[in-house]
Amino acid sequence: MFSFVSVLLHDAFFSAIPAVGFAMVFNVPKRYLIYCAIAGAIGHSSRTFLLHFSMPIEWATFIAAAIVGLITIQFAKRHLAPPLMYAVAAIIPMVPGTYAFNTVIALIQLTAQSQVSPELTAQVIVNGLKTVFILGALAVGLALPSLLYYRTRPII
């Protein structure tokens, strides 16, 4: 149990760093950088928590992005700032870079060969679809809390 908590804290710390870095790139004011770090740390560590319990990465990313959306709405209400100021930097650590990289590498290897390899084709399809679904989960998960929270008409 202690090792899992240690893994989550380690994950939270090292996912807060790129969140702050990208917040600085996006010119977030200095006093709000800590909130971007908190949202990035909670988002990525919640995805790691869900992955630990054998949830697929696409669904874990969707739930983690929704959590980031909820957190950033609360930060925005408290500071009278737009929620995307916190949210965009906070979800950057969850972008599926490894899957996208593996897709591109397999595509390059596929084009370098004279014959079509079923293994490389399968690798391109699996990694490419996983990349697309994770990016979709990030977009929908981040947008869903705002759509529900700022809704002016009743749902039913």
N, C-alpha and C positions, 0 to 999 in steps of 0.2 A: 504494500500500500504506500509506504513512504517513497519507494522508488518511482511509482507512478505520479505522485504529487511532485516529486523532484523533476520528472520529465515534463510535466505541465508547466511548472515554473520556469524551467529552462526554455521551453518553447515560447512561453509568453514573453520572456526577456528578449530572446533573439528575433521575435517577430515584431516587437515594438521598435527596434532599430530601423528597419526599412520603412516602417510607417512614418516615423519622424523624418527620415531622409526624404521620402517623397512629399511629405507635407512641406518641407523646406523648399523643395523644387517647385511646388505649387504656390509658393508665397503665402502660406498660412502664417498669420501673426504669431510672434514668438510666445505670447502668453497662452496660445491654444495648442501648442505642440504637445504638451503633456496629455491633453485629451485625445489627440490623434494616436499617441502611443498607447494609452489605455484601451482605446477602442480596437486598435490593431492587435494588442496582446490578448484581449478577451476573445476577439473573433477567431484568431488562429488557434489559440489554446482550446477553445470550445470545439473547433473542428478536430483537433487532435484527440480530445476527450471522446467525441463521438466515433472517431475512427478506431479507438481502442476497443470499443464495444461492437466491432465488426459491422458498422454501418458503411454502406458504399460511399466513396469519396464525393460523388455528385450530390447525394442527399445531405451528407455532413457539411459540405460547402454551402448548400442552400440554407440550411438551418443556421450555420455560423454567420452567413451574410445577413440573414434576417435579424439575428441578435445584434450585429453591428448596426443595422438600420434602426433598431429600437433604441440602442444606446445613444447613437448620434442624434436622434430626435430629441432625447432628453437633454443632451449637451446643448443643442441648438436652442431649446426653450430657455435654458438657464442663462445662456450668454447672448441671446438675441442675434444669433448668427445662422447662416444657412447650414442645414445638416450635411450637405455634400462637402462642405469644407473639411469636416472630420472624416466622413465616410469613404471618400475616394482614396485618401491616403491609407486608411485603415484596412481596406480590402486588398491592397497591392500585395501584401505577403501571401495571400491565398491564390494568386494567379498561377495557373498550372504550367510553369516554365519547363519542368522536366518532361511532361507529356508532349508539349509543343516541340521541344528540342528533339526528342526521340522520333517524332513524326517527320520533321525536316531531315534528320539524318537518314532515316529509312527511305525517304523519297529520293534523296541524293544517291544513295546506294542503289536504289531501284533503277534510276536513270543511267547509272554508270554501267550496269550490266547489259549484256546483249540479249539475254532471255529474261522473261518475267518470272520472278521468284514468288511462289505462293506464300512463303514465310514472311518475306519483306512486305508483300502486299497486305497480308493480314496484320502485320505490325503497323503499317501506315493507317489502315482503317481503324484498328482498335485505339491506337494512341490519338489519332485525329478526332474520332468521335468522343473520346474521353475529354480531350481538350475543349471541344465545342460545348459539351454538356456541362463541364465545370464552369466555363465562362458564362453560359446561360444561367446556371444556378447562382453565380455571383450577381449577375444583373437583376434577375427576378427577385432573388432574396433580399437584395439591397433596396429595391424599389417597392416591394410589397408593404412593409411597415408604413412608408410615407403615403402610399395610396390609401391605406386603411385609416391612418391617423388624420390626414388632412381632408378626408372625405366630408363633403358638406351635405350630401343627401343620405338618407338611410339606405342600408344595404338591401333590405327587403322591402 
